């Protein structure tokens, strides 16, 4: 096959960190190439060098038959045929699809924006690549899947020969993921383009990739043909040991209802309805997973249960006691621990040490302080070291600022602290977001241990593989409403996807009428 991209002995040095270490890699024209690795393995850094977002330290990068120079930047990369779609979209919500795609390249009629020409150009572009969008739609009103199409069309508008997609399926339903894969296969086959995926979702890697490059600690470990490799082999190369993602759930008798949510209503930060008569129950020894495309009320649900967001109606009960109007501190005192979706904003104090973060909420316990004032520093340090060992937190010491840890290790700090309260109820939101595959395995095992000990767990995640692996029951949330409730073994991911977009419940409602 014709070579499209070549990295020759490429290294990228940051202060104190060698992010890429002597990487030599060839990527072909007309292939889907996936780049995988743990957090900090160097895969995003390598693609940022290619796209011109960072200068390389050593080595050479060739695009086609052109070497990049010291002035390489995203604009030059696009001129050379390389475009990149980032995980977090860079769209203007109040603009139309056409205005976003042509931003900075607007057609004019005299001195005025030519709306008709812009819409015509976007329609032609969408038909060319099979990415159908309505150029008149306002981007902020589109689903996440359609917003991603707009981002891809924006990248393809420049006539890209190489398209880099960073975690492209992170917030998509199974149906939207399949639609994206259909588009990728189409542009690779019909346009002979090269598509590079940065991802950690190995089942998807195996489905869509021609070849897979595995990175570890800044080095390229191996390049494999996807058709000849296995998920287990790739995962083992990523973490340096066998990774086993077998089914963790085993049937066990359920205890009493511990968490009861009835007709819960709330508004979001934009003063719009976020939860509309949500009702669900969680038993002791049970994990109830909440499925939904992000932005459909999951965040508000967790915040209402924890007393962090006021309700506009309904009740939340713990063991039959109404806690709807209680503060977060009061709810915690009644036996609820919380792992928030944003670990840096609400999970840890980034400036504080690992030890201090592990101790949050326990400072006044007699084992750690005298009269709740004078800290027993020796006991605090011993406790922190025990937790670091128990939860495999990779740190140079318990006095290290928690912000200096990797994302996965910061998440382990939060989990170690919250799980050690020994509460009967756990509210867990996005437990493995931004976490590498080895840490995911560890975190899943700890969650299942708590469930088997009799804890009632409300699990909110954007990762359907995670929800299906851990949950006893699943509920789907769409536009703040429960659209379905299922025993996990009775439904497929594809079926869940319909309920996540409201299509299934709407269809059933029409059939009832």
N, C-alpha and C positions, 0 to 999 in steps of 0.2 A: 504494500500500500504506500501511497505518497505521503511523505512526512510533512506535517503542517507546523508543528511546534517542536522545538528542541531546547532543552535545558542542558547545558554542558558545564559540569562541575560548579554548580550554582551554590553559593553560600550567602546567608543574610545574618549579619551580626548586629544585635541590639546591645546596649550596655548590660553586660553581665549575662546575656542570653544568646546562644547560637541557635537561631530559629530554624535556619536551613543549613544543612551540613553536607557540602559536596554532592549535590543532587544532580544526577544525569538521567534524563528521561526524554523519550521521544513519543509524541502523540500524533496520530495519523489523521489525514483528511478523511471525512466521511465516517467517523466512528464516534460512539458514545464512550467516553473514558471517565470512570469514577475514581475520585481520589478520597481515600478513607484513612482514618487514624484517630487516636485518642485526642482529647483536648490538649492543645499545645504541641501536637506532633509536627506542625509546620505546614499543613496542607493549605490553609487560608493564606498564610504568608507567601507561599510559592505562587498562588494565583494572583495575589496582590502585586507581586513583582512583574508578572506577565502583563497585568492590566495597567501597570504604571503608577500604582498608588504608593509604592515604596521603591527606592533605588536599591539595586542589588549591591552586595559588598564584594563578591568575587564571582568569576565565571562569566558565561555568555548565555543569552537567550535569543533564539532565532525564530521569527515568525515568517513562514514561507521561506523566501530566500533573503530576508532582511534581518540584520542584527539590530537589536535595540541599542540605543546610545544612552549616555549619562543624563540626557534631558527627557528621557522617556516619561510620559504621563498618560492619564486616561484619554485625553484628546488625541494624542499620537497613536495610542493603542487602537482606538476606533478607526483612525485613518489607515492603519495596517490591517484592519479586519477583525479586531478582537473587541467584543462587548461583554459586559458582566451585569448580571441581575443579582442584587444583594438580597440577603435574607429579609432585611427590614426594608420595605418598599420606600422609594423616594418619589412619591406622587403628591400632587396638590389636590386634596379632597374636594375643594370647591370648584375645581376646573372640570371640564368635560373630558371624555376619553381623547378626543381629537386634540384638545388644547394641551393635555399632558404629553401625548406622543410626539407632538411637533413643537414642544416648548424649546424656545431658542432658535427655531427654524420655521417660524410662522409664515405662511403665504400671505402676501399683501395685494390689495387692489387699491392702487394709489398709496395713500398713507394709512389705510384702514386694513384691519384684519379681514381676510377673505374666508369667512366661515364656510361657505359652500365648497371652496377649493380644499380647505382643510379636511372637511368631512369626506370629500371624494378621495383624497389621498390616503386617508386612514382606511376607508372601505377597500380600496385596491390593495393596500398593504396587508390587511387582515385576510383577504381572499387569497393572496399570493402564498401566505404561510399557513393557511387553514386555521387561523386564530380568530374566530368570528367574534366581533364586538360591535356595539352600536356606538358610533362616534359622537352621538349627541348625549349619551348618558353621563350623568355627574358621577365622578369616580367615587366620592364618599358614600354613594348609595349602592355601590356594587358589592357583591360577595367577594370574599378573599380570593377565590379562584379566578374570578373575572379581573380583579385588580392585578393579579399576577400576569394574566394575559396582556394587560396594558403595559406592564413593565417589560415583558418580553418583546412586544411589538416596538416599544421605544428603543430597545437595544438593537432590534433587527432593522430599524429604519435606516441605519447607517450602511446597510449592505454587508453586515457581519459575515465573516467566514468561520469565525470561532465564537461560540456562545458559552460563557461560564455561568453556571447556576449554583448559587450558594444555598444549601439546604432548601431546595425548591418545594418539597412536600411537607414541610414542618407544620403548616396550618391548613392543609387541604383535607377534604373528605376523601374516602376511597374512590368515589366517582370522579372527583376533580383530579385526583392523582392519575387515574387511568386516562382521563382526557389529556392531561399534560404529557403522559408517556406516548399517547397516540400522536400528539403534535411533534414531540421530539423525534420519534421514529420517522415521521413524515418529512421533516426538514432535513434530517440526515440522509434519508434515501433519495428524496427528490431534488434537494439543493446541494447535496454532497458536502454539507456543513459538518464541522466538528463541534460536538457538545461535550463540555467538561462539567461533571457534577461533583460538588463538594458535599458529602453527606455522611451520616452515620447509620442510616437505616438499611441494614444489610439485605433484608428481603427484597427491597426495591432495587438495590444495587444488582442483585442477581437477575432480576427481571429485565432491566433496561440496558445494562452495560455490555459492551463488547469486551473491554478490558478493564482491569481494576489495579490501581496503584496503591500500595499500602505504605503509609509513613509511620515512623516511630522515632520520637526524640530528634526530629529534624532531618532524619535520613530516610531515603527511599529504601524500604526493606525488600520489596519484591513487586513485580508486575505479573499479574495472572490473567489468563483468558477466562472470562466469566463462565463460559460453557463447561470448562474443565475444573472449576473450583467449587468449593462449598462454603456456606456461611461459617461453619465451624472453623474451617481452615483460615479464612480471612480474619475472623475474630481472634484466633490464637496468634496470628502474626501481628495484629494490632496491639495486643496487651502482653505478648510474650509468654502466655500460658493458655491452657485450655479454658474456654469460656462455655458454660453449659446453660442454655436458656430453655431447659425443659419446663413442662407444665408444673407450676408450684402449687396450684390449688388442689386441695383434697377435701372431700366432703366431710363435714363435721356437723354435729347437732347445733342448732342456733340457740342462743340464750334469749333472754327477754328483750323487748324493744327498749333501746337506750336513748336513741335520738329520734325525736318526732318533729317533723316540719309540716305544718298544716296551712294551706292557702296563703303562703308567704308572698307578700308584694313589696316591691321596693323600686326606687328610681335610681338612675345612674348619675354620673357627674354632670351630664348635659341636661339633667332634669327631665329625662325621658323614661318611660316604663322599662325597667330592667328585669323584674321578676313579676310574673302574673299568675297568682294562685298556684304556686308551686307546693306540692305535697309529696313527701317521701319519708320512709322510716328506715332506720338502720338498727339491726339486732346486735347484741353482744356476739363476738366471734364471726362477724360478717364484714365483707368489704362491698360497699355499693359504689360503683363507678359512674361518674357523670360524663357522658359523651356530648360533645358539641363543638361546632366551629367557634373559634375564639370570638368573643364579643357578643355572645348570646345569653349572658347572665351568669356565667360560671363564677366570675370574680365577685360579683355582688352576692351570690349565694353563700360563698365562703365567708365574706365579710359580715353578712347578716347573722349567720350562725355564731360568729365570734364576737358579736356586739360592736363591730367596727363600723357598721353602716346602719343608720336608722331604718326601721321597717315602716311601710305605710299601711300594712295590714297583715293579718295572719299571726301565727304563733310558732315559736321554737321551744320545745320542751326537752329537758334532760331528766330521764327517769320519772316522767310525768309532771315535773315541776316546770312552770312557765318561766323561761329566762329571757323572754323577748325584749324586755326593757333594761336588762342588766348591762353593766359595763364589761369591757373585755377582761378586766381583772377579776370581776365577780364570776364571770363564766369560766375562766381558767380555774378559779378556786373551787368550782363545782365539778371539776374533773374533765376538762377539755384541753387538749394540746393542739397546737397549730403549726403547720409547716406552710408558709406563705409562698405564692408564686414568684414574688420578687425578693430573692434572698438578700440582696444588698440594700434594698430600700426598707424592708420591714422584717428581715430575718436576722440580721446581725448589725452590730455597731462596728463599721469598717475600721475605725481608728483604734478600737480596743483590741486587746490581745486575744489569742485563742482561748486562754484560760478564763478571762473575764466573760467572753461570750458563752462559754460552756456553763458558766455559773449564773447567767441571767435568770432571775426568778427564784433562785435558791439562796440568795445572799443572806437572808435572815434566818435560815435554818440553823439550829443550835450546833450542828456538826461543823458548820463553816464560820460561824461568828459568835461572839460573846454578846448577849443581850441585843443581838441584831445590829450592833454598831462596830465592834472591833473584829476584823477579819482574822481567822485562824489561817495564816498564809501557808503554813506547811501542809495543812490538810487540803487547802484549795489546790495547791500544786500537785499533790498526790492524786487527788480526784481527777484533775485535768489530764494528767499523764495516763491514768487508767482508761479514761474515755478515748483519748487519742489512740491508745493501743487497741481497745475494744472495737472501735469504729474505723480503724485503719486510716486515720487522718494523716496525710503526708505533710509534715511540718518540721522545720528545723528545731522547734522548741515551743513550749506552751506560752512563752512570753512574746512570740512573734505576732505582729499585727495580723488580724484575720484577713485583711484586705490583700495581703501579699500572697495568700494561698490561691491555688487554681479554683475555678468554679466548682468542680466536683468536690474538692476538699472543703470548701466553704459550705456546700450543701450538707456534707457529712457532719460538720460542726452543728448546724441547725438540727439535723435529725438526731444526733447524739444527745443534745440538750433536751429536745422535746420528748423523745422516747423515754428518757430517764425519769420524767415526772411520774411515770407509771399510771397515767390517767386512763379511765375506762373508755374515753372517746378521743379519737384522733381525726382532725380535719386536715387532709393533705392535698395541697394544690401544686400541680406540676413538679412532682418530686425529682424527676431526672432531666428537666429542661437544661440544655447546654452541658450535660454530663456525659463523659465518655463511656464506652461499652463496659469496661471493667467495673467502674463505679456503679453503673446501672444494675449490673448483676448483684453487687453487694447490697445496694439500697433495696432492691426487690426482695431479697432474702430477709432483710430486717423488717420490712413491712409485713411480710407473711408470718414472721415470728410473732409480731404483735397481734395479728389476727388470730393465730392459733392459741395465743394466751388468753383470748376472750375479749379483745378490744373491739369496739365498734368503730369502723373506719369509713369515713366519707372521702372518696378519692376522686379528685378532679384532675383530668389530664387531657392534653391535646394529642397524645400518642395512643392511637387505638390498639396497637400491639400491646402496650403496657396495660391498658384497661382490660383487654381480653385475657391477658396472662394472669392478672391478679384478682379481678372482681368476681364475686359470687353472683351479683345482680348488676344489671346495667340500666340506667335511665338516660334518655336522650332529651336534650334541652335545645329548643329553637325559639328565638325571639322571646326569651324569658318564660316559655311554657314547657311543661313536660309533654313530649310528644309520643313517648313510649317507655315501657318498663318490661324487662326481660330477664329470665335466667340466662346466664352467659352461654351455656352450652346449647341453647335452643335457637340462637340467631347467628348469622354470619356478619362479617364486617361490611359486606356490600349492602346487606339489608339495613344495617345500622345507619349507613350513609344516607339512605333515603329519609329516615326519621330525623337525622341531624340537619337536613335542609328543609324540613317541614313537608316534603313532597308526599310522604307516606300517610301522615295523619290527615293532610288535606284530601288526599284521594279517598281514604276510608270515610271521611266525613261526607264526601260527595256521594259515595256508594250508599251510606246510611240514608241520606235524603232521597 
